[in-house]
Every structure is written in structure tokens, then in C-alpha cells.
Amino acid sequence: MNKLNLLRCSLGLTASLACGATGQTPTPSSAPVASMKSRAESTNFQETSRYADVVKFFTELAAASPLIRQETFGHSVEGRALPLVILADPPVAHPQEAVAAGKTIVFVMANIHAGEVEGKEALQPLALRIARGDLHPLLQNLVILFAPIYNADGNERIDVHNRTDQYGPVGGVGIRENARGLDLNRDYMKLEAPESKSLVALFNRWDPHLTVDLHTTDGSYHAYHLTYSPTLNPCADPRLIAFERDQLLPAVTSAMRLRHNFRTYYYGNFSTREALGSELERFAAARPGEPVVTKVWRTFDHRPRFGNNYVGLRNRLTILSEAYSHLDFPGRVKVTGAFVEEILQYANAHAGEIRALTHQVDVDQSHPGNAARPPLGVEFSLHPLPEEVDLLVGDVTQIKHPVTGIPMIAMVEDKVVPTRMPDYGAFAATRTVPGAHAYLFAPAPGMTNVLSNLREHGVRVEELTAPLTVPADKFHLTDVKHAARPFAGHRATRLTGKFVTETQTFPEGTVIVRCTQPLGRLVAYLLEPESDDGLVTWNFLDEQLRVGQDYPIWKVVESIANAPTRVVAPPPAANQPAR
């Protein structure tokens, strides 16, 4: 089913106007834990869970169910343990056991932005239902991992003055950033925060086939209860992109409508042609004789600093979830829980297909043959769907906060107006460079941070055990620009130059990072000199970048499968998923 058909099946407006916080969560069948409630549930959704509440809930649930194991996958800036809840039948405690079980691994993370608390609250009753209730059959083909409170430090900054536009909880929520002021959903490439390093280490150890990242909107206005996004970077394998857009998400959208009565669609915001720039002017000019429609729907960003795009470059399936912040708090928790439930139902029913797909993508990426590697995009633009679509425009009202008196913005549930407009929901590369078989550089002191970053991502790094003579491309710098304003503490670097091919002899000890490995797409994005979100962007190489000199990393576009090497940084042994 394509995106247009997905939209049509999601509308069903004769029944949709009454959608919202009406779904009923089945009562778990096991009496001893039937009374377990999250803090949100026990306060009638006036408050959200503190860190201690989440830890207590899952500790008690693990004590009551033999199907749950727990581990700490890292620590926050302030030293809080980051809990990982592992649900499996038979139970597993280690990645190797999940591999041996031959099941599909699904990882669901919540609270990366600790003011967006719906995922944290939804995962608690969902885990109860999986471990002791009606959702236990999900464990037939799945090993399910929950990270319910990823931004643990930000969660403890709960205040009624955070996210005041949001419709509850009236007891306040946490903050967006971690304790160091870093947005963890912009840190996937540079890996500065200890939480980010720990999360990527989790990816390396458990290697989930599918990752679901739970959020809440911030500043959007529409008529959907929840919006979502697959990976948006077109450099991800096209088979993964097609599976998400043509199979997984259409099925989940249909289930959300039919079984839960919730309206869902691809994440976006209403904008205008003028705001989106020249590519929209070209689009308008290609349709002579039609009236100019200024309003459009647009998605957000393709760069892998965002988790859904990063996971796509790791050759894995990924979904970003955004509950609508102006739906009431109980409704946001319910729609988030229903969304995760339907994703898990789909993954359980298609577990073998998901494993086979991700395995084949890894195999093809790792093939050391002589064929040219796929080109790498270095500049991108938004593109619309071939046809305009009916997007659901809604309305809001104001409700005074009972503590602060500040108006909260609330969704008007029965105000839904389908409005036809262009949907700018996908990116395409506007400029590409030849794909590399490998990147090579000297193990100089200035490259230590580059090597550390590659190892943290789980990239296999090798070194030459004998000299290698091969045609290689060096990038001669004609301009080095730094952003005028810092973002996340960095002034982004952008390079201009030209490649020059030379036959080069690389001495023994030269570092070689192949793109013929499962993480090869990520390698290219990190190391390509003109990448729009690589290590150049994040200032890893600033000290070595001078106009008139050469970029310190060489690029080889021909196969060097037989190069004499030894591995100096292998990926973790548990990095292979169940097949």
C-alpha cells in the first residue's frame, strides 16, 4: 500500500470525529499484579512518574513475572542507572540468548525528551500486559526491549512551568535536555553525552531489528492523535525505506483506525511554499494553469543526528512516534500505548520477514566485490508526493491550568477538516559523490577522537599489516566554513574542495575503515568530507582543515578486498541479530 492509500484508509471520517481517549485497556488476567499502576494511573493522570516510580514499577513486575529480566545499559550525567527491561518467553538475559532463540528483537525507547512523558507512562501498563496479560502472545516470535526512562536526569526536573502549552499533566513534566544541556536526539553522530554512548552501545550489543522512539509533538497543530516517521535519510537502504512506508506503517495505521479509533499519519507540520524555498517554486511552476496553493504539509529533517535517521543508516527498521501534545494527557498515553502495541503485533506476525530483510541488507552491504558502491548523497531537498492529499486540519481551545493559571492548549476533538495540499514527506539527494569501498588515514594523534567515535558506533576498524599501493582520492580544500552561530555547543563546519585521484602507497599501520561491513553506510556518512552531518560537521577534524591543504582521510572507490590487514576494533560479539 502506498502513502496515498494509507491516507485514504486512515481517514474514515464518518467514524473519526469521535476518536480520542476512548480506547479501553484490557485488564491483565493475572490477579497478583492486576492492581499495579503507574504514577500517572494512580494519580488519575494528574502527575507523571519520577525516576524512582519507574524503577519500582519494573522491579516489582520483574519479581512477579519470570519472563522479565532487567539490566542497566548505562548511566546518566548525574549517575542514574539507565534501566533496560527485557521481555521474552522463554526469558533471556543476554543478547547471545536472543540470537540463539531465533526471534526478532524490537527495542522501544521512551523519554529521550523528558518533557514528553507519554511513552514512559505507556510502557508500564504495556509491559504488564505482555508479561502477565493479554499481550503475552507477542513473545511467540519477539524479544522485546523497553528503555522506559532514557533521559533520567531531565525527568527529575519536573516543573509545572515546563511545556506550558501542553494539555497536562497538570503536575508538571521534565525538561527536554539532559543534565549537561544536550538534546539527546541531536547527539547520535557526535556521541558527546554519556547517555548517547550508552544507547549506541546497546544497539551494538543487542542489535534490534526494529527500534521505536516515543515522543510528543512540540508546536504542531493538526487533527491527528499521533503522527509518526520512518527513517528519512535517502542514503538508507531503499528496501528498508520501502518496507516501512509500503508495508509496516500502512498496516499499523489501519489497525489504529479499526481497533483503537485513533487518527494517525506521517509526522509533519503545516507550512507554506514560500517558507520551504526554491524547490517549491519549481514545483508550482511545473503545474501551469492551476491556482497557487500556499499551504503544504512538511516533515522535519533527514540528518542522522536524529535517532530515526541514524538507525536507518545502521541497516535497521525504525519508527518515530509523536503523540499530539494538545490531546489530553490520558489520551496521549493511550494512543502511544496503542501505537506500540500495533507495531509489536505487526512485528510478531512478520518476524521472519523482518529478520530476513535486515540480514540480506547486511549481507549485500558487506559484499567485498568489485562493483561500485552506491553513491552517497551530500546535499538534499524535500520532495512532495506525486499527488496532493487530504491532510486533517483541526482546531484548539484554551483551558486554564489549575496551578499556574497559564492557558493550556487543548485539541477540539470534533473539529476535523480534510484539506487538500501537497505533502512534502520525503527527501532526495540533489548532489551525490561516488561511494567508497574504504577510507584510510594515518593513526596520527589528531585522529584519536575520530577512532574513538568509530569504535563507539560499533564500526569495524582495521590497520594495514603491509604497505598497500592503490589508486585513492584525496580531497583538496578550497574553503572551510564554520557556522556563525553555535548549535549544541558546536559551530558546524562545511568543506568545499575537489577530489584528486592519485596512486598512493599507504604504509603499514595505516588505519582502514571499510564500507563493506554492515555499518558501511554509517561509515560513509561519518567520514565523507562533504557529508552534511559527519565528523567534519561536528568539529572532530577542525585542527587539520586548512584551505590549500588536503583532507586527512583518503577515499578508495575501488575494491581493496585483498588488502593485508588486521582488525583493531571489532564490533561486539553479540552484534549479530537472530536470523
C-alpha positions in Angstrom: 0.0 0.0 0.0 1.5 3.4 -0.9 1.3 6.5 1.1 -1.8 7.9 -0.7 -3.8 4.7 0.0 -2.5 4.8 3.6 -4.0 8.2 4.0 -7.3 7.2 2.5 -7.6 4.2 4.8 -6.8 6.4 7.8 -9.5 9.0 7.2 -12.9 7.2 7.6 -14.4 10.5 8.7 -17.9 9.1 9.3 -16.5 7.4 12.4 -13.4 9.5 13.0 -14.9 12.6 14.6 -15.4 10.9 17.9 -11.9 9.5 18.0 -9.7 10.1 21.0 -9.2 8.9 24.5 -11.9 6.3 24.3 -9.9 3.1 23.9 -10.1 0.7 26.8 -7.0 -1.1 28.1 -7.8 -4.7 28.8 -7.3 -5.8 32.4 -4.4 -8.1 32.9 -5.6 -11.6 33.7 -3.1 -12.3 36.5 -4.7 -11.3 39.8 -1.5 -10.8 41.9 -0.3 -7.9 39.7 -3.6 -6.7 38.4 -3.5 -3.7 40.8 -0.1 -2.5 39.6 -0.3 1.1 38.4 2.0 3.7 37.1 2.1 7.1 38.9 0.1 8.6 36.1 -2.6 6.0 36.5 -2.6 6.1 40.3 -3.0 10.0 40.3 -5.8 9.9 37.7 -3.3 11.3 35.2 -2.6 14.4 37.2 1.2 13.6 37.5 3.9 11.7 35.6 6.3 9.2 37.0 9.5 10.1 38.7 12.6 8.0 38.1 12.1 6.1 41.4 8.5 5.3 40.3 9.6 3.7 37.1 12.4 1.7 38.7 10.0 0.5 41.4 7.3 -0.5 38.9 9.6 -2.6 36.8 11.4 -4.1 39.7 8.1 -5.3 41.2 6.9 -6.6 37.8 10.1 -8.5 37.3 9.6 -10.1 40.7 6.1 -11.1 39.7 6.9 -12.5 36.3 9.6 -15.0 35.3 9.5 -13.6 31.7 11.2 -10.3 32.6 14.9 -9.7 33.1 16.5 -6.3 33.7 19.8 -4.8 33.1 21.5 -1.4 33.3 22.6 -0.3 29.9 24.5 2.8 31.1 24.4 5.8 33.4 23.3 9.4 33.1 25.4 12.5 33.6 24.3 12.5 37.3 24.9 8.8 37.7 21.4 7.4 37.5 21.3 3.9 36.1 19.5 3.6 32.8 17.2 0.6 33.0 16.5 -1.9 30.2 13.6 -4.2 30.6 13.8 -7.5 28.6 10.6 -9.4 27.9 10.9 -12.9 26.4 9.4 -16.3 26.6 11.4 -18.3 27.4 13.2 -15.5 29.3 16.6 -14.2 28.1 19.1 -12.1 29.9 21.8 -11.6 27.3 22.0 -10.8 23.6 23.5 -14.2 22.8 20.4 -15.9 24.2 18.2 -13.8 22.0 20.3 -14.8 19.0 20.0 -18.5 20.0 16.2 -18.1 20.4 16.0 -17.1 16.7 13.5 -14.4 17.5 13.1 -10.8 16.2 14.3 -8.2 18.6 12.2 -5.0 19.0 13.5 -2.1 21.0 11.2 0.6 22.3 12.7 3.7 24.0 10.9 6.5 25.8 11.6 9.8 27.5 14.6 10.9 25.3 12.9 14.3 25.8 11.8 14.2 29.4 9.0 16.7 28.9 7.4 14.3 26.5 6.3 11.7 29.1 3.7 9.7 27.3 6.0 6.9 26.2 7.3 6.4 29.7 3.7 6.1 31.0 2.5 3.9 28.2 5.3 1.3 28.5 4.5 0.5 32.1 1.0 -1.0 31.6 2.1 -2.4 28.3 4.8 -4.4 29.9 2.3 -5.6 32.5 0.0 -6.8 29.7 2.9 -8.5 27.9 4.3 -10.3 31.0 1.1 -11.2 32.7 -1.9 -10.4 30.5 -3.5 -10.4 27.1 -0.4 -9.4 25.1 1.7 -12.4 26.2 1.4 -14.0 22.6 3.6 -11.2 21.3 6.5 -13.2 22.8 5.9 -16.0 20.5 8.3 -14.5 17.9 9.7 -11.5 19.6 12.2 -10.5 22.2 11.0 -7.1 23.4 13.4 -4.5 25.0 12.0 -1.4 26.8 14.1 1.6 27.8 11.4 3.4 29.7 13.2 6.4 31.1 16.2 7.2 28.8 16.7 10.9 29.8 16.6 10.1 33.5 18.2 13.3 34.7 15.9 15.5 32.6 12.9 13.6 34.0 13.8 14.7 37.6 13.5 18.4 36.6 9.7 18.2 36.8 8.1 21.6 37.0 4.6 23.0 36.2 6.2 25.7 34.1 7.8 23.2 31.6 5.9 22.9 28.3 3.0 25.1 29.5 1.1 24.9 26.1 0.8 21.1 26.5 -2.5 19.8 27.8 -1.4 18.2 31.0 -0.3 16.5 33.2 -1.1 19.4 35.5 1.6 18.2 38.0 4.3 19.2 35.5 6.9 17.4 33.4 10.6 17.3 33.0 12.9 19.1 30.6 14.0 18.4 27.0 17.8 18.3 27.6 19.9 16.1 29.8 21.8 17.4 32.8 24.5 18.8 30.6 22.1 20.7 28.5 22.4 18.4 25.5 19.5 17.4 23.3 20.0 13.6 23.2 18.0 13.4 19.9 20.7 15.5 18.2 23.6 13.5 19.6 23.6 10.3 17.6 26.6 11.1 15.4 28.9 13.0 17.7 28.1 10.9 20.8 29.0 13.5 23.4 26.6 12.6 26.2 27.2 9.5 28.3 23.5 8.6 27.7 24.2 8.6 23.9 27.3 6.5 24.2 25.3 4.0 26.3 22.4 3.9 23.9 24.6 3.2 20.9 26.5 0.5 23.0 23.0 -1.0 23.5 22.5 -1.0 19.7 25.9 -2.7 19.3 25.2 -5.4 21.9 21.5 -6.2 21.2 21.3 -5.1 17.5 17.5 -4.8 17.5 15.9 -5.4 14.1 13.3 -2.6 14.8 13.6 0.5 17.0 10.6 2.6 18.1 11.3 6.0 19.6 8.4 7.6 21.6 7.9 11.4 21.6 5.3 14.1 21.9 4.8 17.0 19.5 6.1 20.4 20.2 4.4 23.3 18.4 2.4 21.3 15.9 -1.3 22.0 15.1 -3.3 19.4 13.3 -6.2 16.9 13.8 -4.2 13.7 14.3 -4.0 11.9 17.7 -0.5 10.7 16.8 1.9 11.2 13.9 5.0 9.1 13.0 8.0 9.0 10.9 10.2 6.2 9.3 13.8 6.9 8.5 14.0 10.0 6.3 17.6 9.8 5.1 17.6 8.6 1.5 21.1 7.1 1.9 19.5 4.3 3.9 18.9 1.0 2.0 15.9 1.5 -0.2 14.5 -1.9 0.7 14.2 -0.8 4.4 12.6 2.5 3.3 10.1 0.7 1.1 9.2 -1.9 3.8 8.5 0.9 6.4 6.4 3.0 4.0 4.6 0.4 1.9 4.0 -2.4 4.4 4.7 -1.8 8.1 3.3 1.7 8.6 0.2 1.3 6.4 -0.8 -1.8 8.3 -0.3 -0.1 11.7 -2.2 3.0 10.6 -5.1 0.8 9.5 -5.1 -1.1 12.8 -5.0 2.2 14.8 -8.2 3.3 13.0 -10.1 0.0 13.1 -9.1 -1.4 16.5 -8.5 1.8 18.5 -10.4 4.6 16.7 -7.3 6.8 16.5 -6.3 9.1 13.6 -2.6 8.7 12.7 -0.5 9.9 9.8 3.1 10.7 8.9 4.7 13.4 11.1 4.7 16.9 9.8 3.7 20.5 10.3 1.7 22.9 8.2 3.9 25.3 6.3 3.9 27.4 3.1 5.6 27.1 -0.2 7.4 30.3 0.5 8.9 29.0 3.8 10.2 25.9 2.1 12.2 27.7 -0.6 13.1 27.5 -4.2 12.3 23.8 -4.8 8.6 24.6 -4.0 8.7 27.4 -6.5 9.9 25.0 -9.1 7.1 22.6 -8.1 4.5 25.3 -8.5 5.9 26.4 -11.9 5.6 22.8 -13.2 1.8 23.0 -12.8 0.8 25.9 -15.1 -2.8 27.0 -15.1 -3.6 25.8 -11.5 -4.2 28.2 -8.7 -1.3 28.6 -6.3 -1.9 26.8 -3.0 0.4 28.2 -0.4 -0.3 25.7 2.4 1.7 22.5 2.5 2.5 19.7 4.9 6.1 19.0 5.5 8.2 16.6 7.5 11.2 17.6 9.6 14.9 16.6 8.9 16.9 13.9 7.1 20.1 14.1 9.1 21.3 11.2 11.2 21.8 13.3 14.3 18.1 12.3 14.8 17.6 8.8 16.0 15.2 7.6 13.3 17.6 8.6 10.6 20.6 7.2 12.4 19.1 3.8 12.9 18.2 3.6 9.2 21.9 4.1 8.4 22.6 1.1 10.7 20.5 -1.1 8.3 17.7 -1.4 10.7 14.0 -0.6 10.7 12.9 2.4 12.8 9.8 4.4 13.7 9.5 7.8 15.4 6.2 8.3 17.3 4.8 11.8 18.1 1.7 11.9 20.3 -0.3 15.1 19.8 0.6 17.4 22.7 -2.8 19.1 22.6 -4.7 15.8 23.1 -5.4 15.3 26.8 -2.7 13.5 28.8 -4.7 10.2 29.3 -5.4 10.2 25.6 -1.8 10.7 24.7 -0.8 7.8 26.9 -3.5 5.6 25.4 -2.7 6.4 21.8 1.0 5.9 22.4 0.4 2.6 24.0 -1.9 1.5 21.2 0.7 2.5 18.6 3.4 0.5 20.3 1.0 -2.5 20.7 0.1 -2.5 17.0 3.8 -2.2 15.9 4.6 -5.2 18.1 1.6 -7.1 16.7 2.8 -6.5 13.2 6.4 -7.4 14.1 5.2 -10.6 15.7 3.2 -11.6 12.6 6.1 -10.7 10.2 9.1 -11.6 12.4 10.7 -13.9 9.9 10.3 -11.4 7.1 11.9 -8.6 9.2 14.9 -10.8 10.1 15.4 -11.9 6.5 15.2 -8.4 5.2 17.7 -6.9 7.7 20.0 -9.9 7.2 20.0 -9.5 3.4 20.7 -5.8 3.6 23.7 -6.6 5.9 25.0 -9.3 3.5 24.7 -7.0 0.5 26.4 -4.1 2.2 29.2 -6.3 3.4 29.9 -7.9 0.0 33.6 -7.2 -0.9 33.1 -7.5 -4.7 34.5 -5.2 -7.4 31.2 -3.4 -8.2 31.0 0.3 -7.4 29.4 1.2 -4.1 26.1 3.1 -4.3 26.6 6.9 -4.5 26.4 8.9 -1.3 24.2 11.9 -1.0 25.8 15.1 0.3 23.1 17.6 -0.4 19.3 17.0 -0.1 16.0 18.6 -0.6 12.4 17.9 0.3 10.1 16.4 -2.3 6.3 16.2 -2.5 4.2 13.1 -3.2 3.1 12.8 -6.8 -0.4 13.9 -5.9 -1.8 16.2 -3.3 -3.5 14.6 -0.3 -6.2 15.4 2.2 -4.5 16.4 5.4 -6.6 16.8 8.6 -6.8 20.3 9.9 -8.0 20.7 13.4 -8.9 23.3 16.0 -7.8 24.1 19.5 -9.1 25.9 22.6 -7.6 27.1 25.8 -8.0 25.6 29.3 -6.6 27.4 32.3 -4.0 25.4 34.2 -5.3 24.9 37.8 -2.0 25.7 39.4 -0.3 28.3 37.3 -3.3 29.9 35.6 -1.4 29.8 32.3 -3.7 28.6 29.4 -3.1 25.1 28.2 -3.9 24.5 24.5 -6.4 21.7 24.1 -7.5 19.8 20.9 -11.1 20.3 19.8 -11.9 16.6 19.2 -14.9 17.0 16.8 -13.3 19.7 14.6 -11.6 17.8 11.7 -11.4 19.3 8.3 -9.7 17.4 5.4 -7.8 19.9 3.4 -6.1 19.0 0.1 -2.5 20.2 -0.2 1.0 19.0 -1.2 2.7 16.6 1.2 6.4 17.2 1.4 7.2 14.0 3.3 10.4 12.6 1.7 13.9 13.7 0.9 16.0 13.1 -2.1 19.7 13.7 -2.8 20.3 16.7 -5.0 24.1 16.0 -5.2 25.9 12.8 -4.8 29.5 11.6 -4.7 30.9 8.2 -5.7 30.5 5.7 -2.9 33.7 4.4 -1.2 34.9 0.9 -0.6 37.0 2.2 2.2 38.5 5.2 3.9 42.2 5.3 5.0 44.2 7.6 7.3 47.3 7.7 9.3 47.0 6.9 13.0 48.2 10.4 14.0 47.4 12.0 17.4 44.9 14.3 15.7 42.8 11.3 14.6 42.4 9.8 18.1 38.9 11.3 18.5 37.9 10.0 15.1 39.0 6.5 16.0 37.2 6.7 19.4 34.0 7.8 17.7 34.1 5.0 15.2 34.6 2.4 17.9 31.7 3.8 19.9 29.4 3.4 16.9 30.5 -0.3 16.7 32.3 0.2 13.4 35.0 -2.4 12.5 38.3 -0.7 12.2 41.5 -2.4 10.7 45.1 -1.5 10.1 47.4 -2.4 7.3 49.9 -5.1 8.1 52.0 -4.4 5.0 52.2 -1.5 2.6 49.3 -1.1 0.1 49.6 0.7 -3.3 46.2 1.6 -4.7 44.5 4.4 -6.6 43.0 6.7 -4.0 41.1 10.0 -3.9 42.3 12.9 -1.8 40.1 15.9 -1.2 41.9 19.2 -1.8 40.3 22.0 0.3 39.4 25.3 -1.3 37.2 26.6 1.5 36.5 25.8 5.2 33.4 27.5 6.6 32.2 27.5 10.2 28.6 28.3 11.1 28.1 31.8 12.5 26.0 30.5 15.4 26.7 27.5 17.6 24.3 24.6 17.8 24.6 22.1 20.7 27.9 23.8 21.5 29.3 23.4 18.0 29.8 25.7 15.1 29.2 23.4 12.2 32.0 23.0 9.7 31.4 22.7 6.0 34.1 22.0 3.4 34.5 22.9 -0.3 37.1 21.3 -2.5 37.7 18.8 -5.2 38.8 15.2 -5.4 42.1 14.3 -7.0 42.9 10.7 -7.8 46.5 9.5 -7.3 48.2 6.2 -7.0 49.2 6.2 -3.4 51.3 3.8 -1.2 49.9 3.6 2.3 52.4 2.3 4.9 52.0 -0.5 7.4 49.9 0.7 10.3 47.6 2.9 8.2 44.0 2.8 9.5 41.5 1.3 7.1 37.7 1.6 7.6 35.8 -0.4 5.1 32.3 0.4 3.8 31.9 -3.3 3.1 30.6 -4.0 6.6 27.0 -3.8 8.0 27.6 -0.3 9.2 29.2 0.8 6.0 26.5 3.4 5.2 27.1 5.0 8.6 30.9 4.9 8.0 30.5 6.9 4.7 28.2 9.4 6.4 30.7 9.9 9.2 33.9 10.2 7.2 33.0 11.7 3.8 34.5 15.2 3.7 31.3 16.8 2.3 28.8 14.9 4.4 26.2 17.2 5.9 26.2 15.5 9.3 29.5 13.7 9.7 32.6 14.2 11.9 33.6 17.2 9.9 30.3 18.9 10.7 30.8 18.3 14.4 34.4 19.7 14.5 36.2 16.5 15.0 38.8 17.5 12.4 38.9 21.3 12.7 42.6 21.4 13.7 43.6 19.6 10.5 41.4 21.5 8.0 43.2 24.4 6.2 42.5 26.0 2.8 45.0 24.8 0.3 45.7 21.6 2.2 44.2 18.1 1.9 41.5 16.4 4.0 43.4 14.0 6.2 41.3 10.9 5.2 41.8 9.3 1.8 38.9 7.6 -0.1 39.2 4.5 -2.1 36.4 3.8 -4.6 37.8 0.5 -6.0 37.6 -2.8 -4.2 40.6 -3.5 -1.8 39.2 -6.7 -0.5 42.6 -8.4 -0.5 44.4 -5.6 1.3 46.7 -7.1 4.1 45.0 -6.0 7.4 44.3 -7.0 10.9 41.3 -5.9 12.9 42.0 -3.4 15.7 38.4 -2.6 16.7 36.0 -5.4 16.0 32.2 -5.0 16.6 30.9 -6.6 19.7 30.5 -10.3 19.5 26.8 -10.0 20.3 26.2 -7.6 17.4 24.7 -10.3 15.2 20.9 -10.5 15.4 18.9 -13.6 15.4 18.5 -14.9 11.9 
